[in-house]
């Protein structure tokens, strides 16, 4: 019986695709290995959204080849799309698969194992030109308590700093009936929550014939309720309409959680980033969501040290972030990516200044998270219990609708169930502890 091992870097879309590959191989009689050296084939699903991600991807490829010399190595993902030539120079790599052929990964892996068929996609080293949504045909993508469902891929935005439109291609959507069928299948399997994911999820449906929209998809989900609840992926500010806000904040079917990329709180920087909104627009969205749902978790992405960012512009970002009822921040130092306009911009920020600014914004995020969790203490929430206990405490663990990690005492029969819990205190590890409430 052949064994596989998958290493996944980067975003939720990569995680979904890795889960799907794993499930497809399992359905063909393969078994997941506990470590790369025990696998017949290792798959490395790479990321290149930042320079750090590219370095990490390259290092993991080399480490896998070095530590597992008898294992076949397959590399895919965004780093494999744009830097295939560099990967192919690494002795021991047996296949480099582009995004255009990623849906064929299971069959290519099996061919590599059974026949020794190495495979190097023809469109590697180039921008992805795929225009049709393609997926790996599996019923249930992985064994997570909260499975991911990729409903969209690619991006048409071409922000000045972002390599993703080159690595992933243009925006393309899963057909609506297929989305609903996938959700219904997951619901029938007993999953309580599904996380919708995509590269530019707010553009869902615009490429379909006839065209539809993310709002129409969400409305249909709410009407049909194929699962107990749905958690939304990141949505761009210009695509969060009043109709979407009203829909997701007034129904318990949608998790009380919204993630909105900000990137900068200064309009001049946003313009140079080619982000089509203003700081005022972002502020208005966060304020309205908070007013309609005061307990909602509202997260944001921020890029620090964009070329030419002045001290005043940085302060504008800090002021905006500190003034809003945000729950957490994902903070990234600017990383120049080849093929993007921003890689050639003048005014690169000094390394020490970059570190200081990044640390300051992360501190703002830490303070926001602490305030959000403190406000939840004493409240009652439904916690979706994970299928595994916390390794350190031995307690049950799970997430609330508004994205708060919780641990509490209870039996294994509560796993994969929504359990009412009174939230009691913030632990030193950064989660909430709670007490189960009897029904």
Beta strands, then each sheet from edge to edge (+ up, - down):
strand 1: 3-8
strand 2: 31-32
strand 3: 41-46
strand 4: 72-77
strand 5: 93-96
strand 6: 119-120
strand 7: 146-150
strand 8: 152-153
strand 9: 172-173
strand 10: 193-197
strand 11: 229-231
strand 12: 257-259
strand 13: 297-304
strand 14: 328-333
strand 15: 380-385
strand 16: 396-400
strand 17: 405-408
strand 18: 418-426
strand 19: 432-436
sheet 1: 2+ 1+ 3+ 4+ 5+ 6+
sheet 2: 7+ 10+ 11+
sheet 3: 8+ 9-
sheet 4: 12+ 13+ 14+
sheet 5: 15+ 16- 17+ 19+ 18- 15+
end
